[in-house]
Amino acid sequence: MTKSNVGFIGLGLMGQGMAANILKKGWPLSVMAHRNRAPVEALVADGATEAKTPRAMAEQCDIIVLCVTGSPEVLSVIEGADGIASAGKPVTIVDCSTSDPSVTTKLAESLAKKGITLIDAPLSRTPADAAAGTLDVMVGGSETDVRRVWPVLECFAGRIVHTGPTGAGHTMKLLNNFLSMGYAALYSEALMLGRKAGLTPEVFDSVIRGGRMDCPFYQTFFRWVLERDPNAHKFAIRNGFKDMSYLAGFANASGAANPIGAAVRNSFAQAVGAGRGEDYVPMLSDFIAEANGIPPLPRRASFQTH
């Protein structure tokens, strides 16, 4: 099978591992730098080429994967000056960002008139899974379009679920993150209340771990709580707040009341407002403790920075 030229924009914590796996699986790869050149230089050294603008990438690629922060960044890369759309060439865009579904569906409609296909394929799991090629991917698009990009998704995914038409992937991602950020808020508040009562995190963990309330998200969260490993779950609190804000907008547009979603969003909003947005999600437990007069747990000597 002749492999299409693939472009990749967004070489952050998730993107650099995803792009490396696309390259390792033998796909011709073009990448683009943003703030951090290190991932670009590493990929170019392994055989990728570098594009200077999204337009230049579109001129040489058939499929372009985006892994940026959210809808504003996606719109900038596609419709901005020297954006993908300005190349005037049919291309398939695979948006692996966590974007606003309403923006995604409107963008897909406008791009289709230009011969450009937009597929949403947001991700679940961690940067370690991105490097290992074992991410979960929720993909939205027509059967034909999804089938065309499936081999590229398989480069970095251990599980792929076709959720429906374009926009369905981003909707499912918001629901997935509602659950995970909800767990983070619950764990943080429960730990704080336990410590108020004299129950240590170790006692808490001895009850939950291995029981019905245990899960992989709990385990990575508690690698920070117990081991103070900042690399346990490298997902910023500000991104959790962004996703919960997208969820609130989706609920409002649907005419639905989602009081639990509002409570989860407020937990993240308070942390962001207090200047803790760059902390990773498990560190929400420290913020909630401190907000209630409980000092943070000490960091281990080997884990002083994140």
Secondary structure as GFF3:
##gff-version 3
##sequence-region A 1 306
A	DSSP	beta_strand	6	9	.	.	.	ID=ss1
A	DSSP	alpha_helix	15	24	.	.	.	ID=ss2
A	DSSP	beta_strand	29	32	.	.	.	ID=ss3
A	DSSP	alpha_helix	38	45	.	.	.	ID=ss4
A	DSSP	beta_strand	49	50	.	.	.	ID=ss5
A	DSSP	alpha_helix	54	60	.	.	.	ID=ss6
A	DSSP	beta_strand	63	66	.	.	.	ID=ss7
A	DSSP	alpha_helix	71	79	.	.	.	ID=ss8
A	DSSP	three_ten_helix	84	87	.	.	.	ID=ss9
A	DSSP	beta_strand	92	95	.	.	.	ID=ss10
A	DSSP	alpha_helix	101	112	.	.	.	ID=ss11
A	DSSP	beta_strand	117	120	.	.	.	ID=ss12
A	DSSP	beta_strand	123	124	.	.	.	ID=ss13
A	DSSP	alpha_helix	127	132	.	.	.	ID=ss14
A	DSSP	beta_strand	135	140	.	.	.	ID=ss15
A	DSSP	alpha_helix	143	153	.	.	.	ID=ss16
A	DSSP	beta_strand	157	164	.	.	.	ID=ss17
A	DSSP	alpha_helix	168	196	.	.	.	ID=ss18
A	DSSP	alpha_helix	201	208	.	.	.	ID=ss19
A	DSSP	alpha_helix	216	227	.	.	.	ID=ss20
A	DSSP	alpha_helix	237	254	.	.	.	ID=ss21
A	DSSP	alpha_helix	259	273	.	.	.	ID=ss22
A	DSSP	three_ten_helix	281	283	.	.	.	ID=ss23
A	DSSP	alpha_helix	284	291	.	.	.	ID=ss24
###
